Amino acid sequence: MQQLQVLSTDVVVVGKGCTAADICRAANVSLVALSKCNFLSASDPLYPGMLLVLPPSGNLYTVQPGDDMITLCGSQERFLRLNGTPDFYPGRKVRI
């Protein structure tokens, strides 16, 4: 894979020679999810410098006593984007 630059946990910059499959492998997301998230069809080309939004992680985690959303997700904002609610308590399943 060539020149994949990650701007944040949610956006990548397409590098020269980078394919959608490369991005999916690096970000551990499916091609279908990446395409839907960016309104792309299979025939749409990627261009160097193009910004792509990564879909929310599909990883579910059961909150344990002592966990906090910032440690799990990097920020409260990202936790809210992934989970849609600030509810955070032991035993709750959350996206991380």
Beta strands, then each sheet from edge to edge (+ up, - down):
strand 1: 5-6
strand 2: 11-13
strand 3: 51-53
strand 4: 60-62
strand 5: 93-95
sheet 1: 1+ 2- 3+
sheet 2: 4+ 5-
end
